[in-house]
Amino acid sequence: MSGNGSSPRRHGDTENDAPKKLTADEQTILDVLTLGSQVRERVHEKSAFLEAFHDAMAAGHRNENGDPDESGEHVTWLSIMGYMTLLDMIGRCFAPKNGKHDHNSGNLCFVKDALERFSDEKFSPDQLNALHALRCSLAHDYSAVRNERGPYHVFDYAFDQPGETVGLPEKPWDGKWATAKDHITHIGVHQLVRLVHDLFGDVQKMATRGELECVLPGGVEELTERYRVVTTESPSVSPCLRGKKGR
């Protein structure tokens, strides 16, 4: 609490957000998704969700609405990977209360889970598979190709052009290099960025209203431990910041 007795300002807050009495688990989810850096004796604790969001914005030179600045450097793989990682985290951790979901039953396609659960934009199964493949190509190989396992994709990135978020080739790529250029999957960068910004904002608002549940196997305890980023202002501060050796 701040000195005047009001709650700290959180990312995603609006003036019209009505306060709601949350359970302990609901409050933990809200904190992980919205609470900014907390400083205690030169030790900073941050949310990995906000770090991923802000890093993706910074790498792509965009503001919190997803709009580009005037630098002209907006199609960066690092930025796209950051946004896809954020989708991956959301799909892995959260689902709407009382909604139908598999509680992460082992498919590991968390980008698809996030989009199916929270996106207003509807995607075909092939488009969802393409976005999962985009995440994998960047995270595992930092490349524009996914051909380790099907469905295979060769991606290109279109900035500031009308069209779908995901434009599929007429026929799927067979994974052979000789035919790669004839089977391109087009990613609308601006459309994708705005989608992630809108989705993340909606998820934060749901957390404010207590409408999310944590679907990690370890529950909210795993959520706070896995997605808390701890840094220090001085190397003289012990790395055993939370009383646990090896952290």
C-alpha positions as CSV (number, residue, x, y, z in Angstrom):
1,M,0.0,0.0,0.0
2,S,1.2,3.5,-0.7
3,G,1.6,6.1,2.0
4,N,-1.8,7.7,1.3
5,G,-3.6,4.4,1.8
6,S,-4.3,3.8,-1.9
7,S,-3.4,0.7,-3.9
8,P,-0.3,0.8,-6.1
9,R,-0.9,1.6,-9.7
10,R,-0.7,-1.5,-11.8
11,H,-0.1,-2.1,-15.5
12,G,-3.5,-2.3,-17.2
13,D,-5.3,-0.2,-14.7
14,T,-8.1,2.1,-15.9
15,E,-10.0,4.7,-13.9
16,N,-13.2,2.7,-14.3
17,D,-11.9,-0.6,-12.9
18,A,-14.2,-1.4,-10.0
19,P,-12.5,-2.8,-6.9
20,K,-13.4,-6.4,-6.1
21,K,-12.6,-8.4,-3.0
22,L,-10.4,-11.2,-4.3
23,T,-9.4,-14.5,-2.7
24,A,-5.8,-15.1,-1.9
25,D,-5.2,-17.1,-5.0
26,E,-7.0,-14.4,-7.2
27,Q,-4.9,-11.7,-5.6
28,T,-1.7,-13.7,-6.4
29,I,-2.7,-14.0,-10.0
30,L,-3.5,-10.3,-10.2
31,D,-0.1,-9.4,-8.7
32,V,1.8,-11.6,-11.1
33,L,0.1,-10.1,-14.1
34,T,0.0,-6.4,-13.2
35,L,2.2,-5.4,-10.3
36,G,5.4,-3.5,-11.2
37,S,8.8,-3.7,-9.7
38,Q,8.9,-4.0,-5.9
39,V,12.1,-2.8,-4.2
40,R,13.3,-4.1,-0.9
41,E,16.8,-3.3,0.4
42,R,18.3,-3.0,-3.1
43,V,16.5,-6.2,-4.2
44,H,14.1,-5.8,-7.1
45,E,11.3,-8.3,-7.6
46,K,9.5,-8.1,-11.0
47,S,6.9,-10.0,-12.9
48,A,8.2,-12.1,-15.7
49,F,5.0,-11.4,-17.6
50,L,5.5,-7.6,-17.5
51,E,9.2,-8.1,-18.3
52,A,8.4,-10.1,-21.4
53,F,5.7,-7.6,-22.5
54,H,8.0,-4.5,-22.0
55,D,11.0,-6.2,-23.6
56,A,9.0,-7.1,-26.6
57,M,7.7,-3.6,-26.9
58,A,11.2,-2.1,-26.5
59,A,12.7,-4.5,-29.1
60,G,9.9,-3.6,-31.6
61,H,9.9,0.1,-30.8
62,R,6.2,0.1,-29.9
63,N,4.1,1.8,-27.2
64,E,1.7,0.1,-24.8
65,N,-1.1,0.2,-27.4
66,G,1.1,-1.7,-29.8
67,D,1.6,1.3,-32.1
68,P,5.1,1.8,-33.7
69,D,7.3,4.8,-33.0
70,E,9.0,6.8,-35.7
71,S,12.3,4.8,-35.7
72,G,11.3,2.6,-38.6
73,E,12.8,-0.5,-36.9
74,H,9.6,-2.4,-36.1
75,V,10.1,-5.9,-37.6
76,T,12.6,-7.5,-35.3
77,W,12.7,-11.2,-34.6
78,L,13.6,-10.5,-31.0
79,S,10.4,-8.5,-30.6
80,I,8.2,-11.2,-32.3
81,M,9.8,-13.9,-30.1
82,G,9.0,-11.8,-27.0
83,Y,5.4,-11.5,-27.9
84,M,5.1,-15.2,-28.8
85,T,6.8,-16.1,-25.5
86,L,4.2,-14.0,-23.6
87,L,1.4,-15.9,-25.4
88,D,3.1,-19.1,-24.4
89,M,3.3,-18.1,-20.7
90,I,-0.4,-17.0,-20.7
91,G,-1.6,-20.3,-22.2
92,R,0.6,-22.3,-19.9
93,C,-0.6,-20.6,-16.7
94,F,-4.2,-19.3,-17.0
95,A,-7.7,-20.2,-18.1
96,P,-11.0,-18.5,-17.6
97,K,-12.9,-19.8,-14.6
98,N,-15.8,-22.1,-15.4
99,G,-14.4,-22.5,-19.0
100,K,-13.7,-25.7,-20.8
101,H,-10.0,-26.4,-20.9
102,D,-7.6,-29.3,-20.6
103,H,-5.5,-28.0,-17.6
104,N,-2.4,-28.5,-19.7
105,S,-2.8,-32.1,-20.4
106,G,0.6,-32.5,-22.0
107,N,0.1,-31.1,-25.5
108,L,2.6,-28.3,-24.8
109,C,1.0,-26.0,-27.4
110,F,0.5,-23.2,-25.0
111,V,0.3,-20.5,-27.7
112,K,-2.7,-22.2,-29.1
113,D,-4.2,-22.5,-25.6
114,A,-3.8,-18.8,-25.0
115,L,-5.4,-17.9,-28.4
116,E,-8.3,-20.3,-28.0
117,R,-9.1,-19.2,-24.5
118,F,-8.6,-15.4,-24.7
119,S,-8.4,-14.1,-28.2
120,D,-11.3,-12.3,-29.8
121,E,-9.8,-13.2,-33.2
122,K,-10.7,-16.7,-34.3
123,F,-8.2,-18.8,-36.1
124,S,-8.5,-22.0,-38.0
125,P,-6.7,-25.1,-36.7
126,D,-4.1,-24.7,-39.4
127,Q,-3.5,-21.1,-38.5
128,L,-3.1,-22.0,-34.8
129,N,-0.6,-24.7,-35.8
130,A,1.3,-22.1,-37.8
131,L,1.5,-19.7,-34.8
132,H,2.7,-22.5,-32.6
133,A,5.3,-23.3,-35.3
134,L,6.3,-19.6,-35.4
135,R,7.0,-19.7,-31.7
136,C,9.0,-22.8,-32.0
137,S,11.1,-21.6,-35.0
138,L,12.1,-18.5,-33.1
139,A,12.6,-19.9,-29.6
140,H,14.5,-23.1,-30.6
141,D,16.4,-21.9,-33.7
142,Y,15.9,-18.2,-34.0
143,S,15.0,-18.8,-37.6
144,A,12.1,-18.4,-40.0
145,V,11.8,-22.1,-40.7
146,R,10.0,-24.9,-38.8
147,N,10.8,-28.3,-40.4
148,E,11.8,-30.5,-37.4
149,R,8.3,-31.9,-37.2
150,G,5.1,-31.2,-39.1
151,P,3.3,-29.2,-40.1
152,Y,6.2,-27.5,-41.8
153,H,6.4,-23.7,-42.4
154,V,8.7,-21.1,-43.9
155,F,7.7,-17.7,-42.6
156,D,8.0,-14.2,-43.8
157,Y,7.0,-11.0,-41.9
158,A,4.9,-8.3,-43.4
159,F,4.8,-4.9,-41.7
160,D,2.0,-2.3,-42.1
161,Q,0.2,-4.3,-44.7
162,P,-3.5,-5.2,-44.8
163,G,-4.4,-8.8,-44.4
164,E,-4.8,-11.6,-41.9
165,T,-2.5,-12.2,-39.0
166,V,-1.6,-15.5,-40.5
167,G,-1.7,-16.1,-44.3
168,L,-1.3,-19.7,-45.2
169,P,0.1,-21.0,-48.5
170,E,-2.3,-22.6,-51.0
171,K,-0.6,-26.0,-50.3
172,P,1.3,-26.9,-47.1
173,W,5.1,-27.0,-47.4
174,D,6.5,-30.6,-47.6
175,G,9.7,-29.7,-45.7
176,K,11.9,-30.0,-48.8
177,W,14.3,-27.0,-49.3
178,A,13.8,-27.0,-53.1
179,T,10.1,-26.1,-52.7
180,A,10.4,-23.8,-49.6
181,K,10.0,-20.5,-51.5
182,D,6.8,-21.7,-53.1
183,H,5.0,-22.3,-49.8
184,I,5.5,-19.2,-47.7
185,T,3.4,-18.6,-44.5
186,H,2.9,-14.8,-44.1
187,I,2.8,-13.2,-40.7
188,G,1.2,-9.8,-40.4
189,V,3.4,-8.3,-37.8
190,H,1.2,-5.3,-36.9
191,Q,-1.8,-7.5,-36.7
192,L,0.0,-10.0,-34.4
193,V,1.4,-7.3,-32.1
194,R,-2.0,-5.6,-31.7
195,L,-3.6,-9.0,-31.0
196,V,-1.1,-9.8,-28.2
197,H,-1.5,-6.3,-26.7
198,D,-5.3,-6.7,-26.7
199,L,-5.2,-10.2,-25.4
200,F,-2.8,-9.3,-22.6
201,G,-4.9,-6.3,-21.6
202,D,-8.0,-8.5,-21.5
203,V,-6.3,-11.1,-19.4
204,Q,-5.2,-8.4,-16.9
205,K,-8.8,-7.1,-16.7
206,M,-10.1,-10.6,-16.0
207,A,-7.6,-11.0,-13.2
208,T,-8.8,-7.7,-11.7
209,R,-12.3,-9.2,-11.6
210,G,-11.2,-12.5,-10.3
211,E,-12.1,-14.4,-13.4
212,L,-8.9,-16.3,-14.0
213,E,-7.7,-19.6,-12.5
214,C,-4.1,-20.9,-12.5
215,V,-3.8,-24.2,-14.3
216,L,-0.1,-24.9,-13.5
217,P,0.4,-28.3,-11.9
218,G,1.9,-26.5,-8.8
219,G,-0.9,-23.9,-8.6
220,V,-0.3,-20.3,-7.5
221,E,2.8,-21.4,-5.6
222,E,4.5,-22.5,-8.8
223,L,3.2,-19.3,-10.5
224,T,4.9,-17.0,-8.1
225,E,8.2,-18.9,-7.9
226,R,8.5,-19.6,-11.6
227,Y,7.6,-16.1,-12.8
228,R,9.2,-13.9,-10.3
229,V,12.3,-12.1,-11.6
230,V,14.8,-11.1,-8.8
231,T,17.6,-8.7,-9.4
232,T,19.9,-6.8,-7.1
233,E,21.6,-3.4,-7.3
234,S,24.9,-4.6,-6.0
235,P,26.9,-7.9,-6.5
236,S,27.7,-7.9,-2.8
237,V,24.1,-8.9,-2.0
238,S,23.8,-12.6,-1.5
239,P,22.1,-14.6,-4.3
240,C,20.2,-16.5,-1.6
241,L,17.5,-13.8,-1.6
242,R,14.6,-15.8,-0.5
243,G,16.3,-18.2,2.0
244,K,16.9,-20.9,-0.6
245,K,20.3,-22.0,-1.6
246,G,21.1,-22.2,-5.3
247,R,18.4,-19.7,-6.4
